[in-house]
Amino acid sequence: MENNLNQTDSYILREQLLYDEKYVHEARMNLIYDETVIMLVQRLGCRIYKDGDSWCCLYGENIQEGICGWGNTPYLAALDFRKEFMGEKGVK
């Protein structure tokens, strides 16, 4: 009986470690994605500013001629900008 209990405990521990490893990997991938969005905005010299209740991340002279993203925060505006810049807006 004790041997089965140890196998069960071993299985539970292994599953927990695999789950934790997956969680850490996902967190690292999210951090890398966030960093690439920030680097894109910085390297292009985008302007991030508040416009009414929203934030705008603008690449270009104005919103009519440039590329822009909108969001409730500067970060969300940068994420939306990345989608516009990469041509992913509306792509599922």
Protein Blocks (a to p, Z undefined) as FASTA:
>chain_A
ZZmmmmmmmmmmmmmmmmmmmmmmmmmmmmmmmmmmmmmmmmnopacddehjbccddedj
blklmccdddfbfklmmmmmmmmmnopgoiZZ
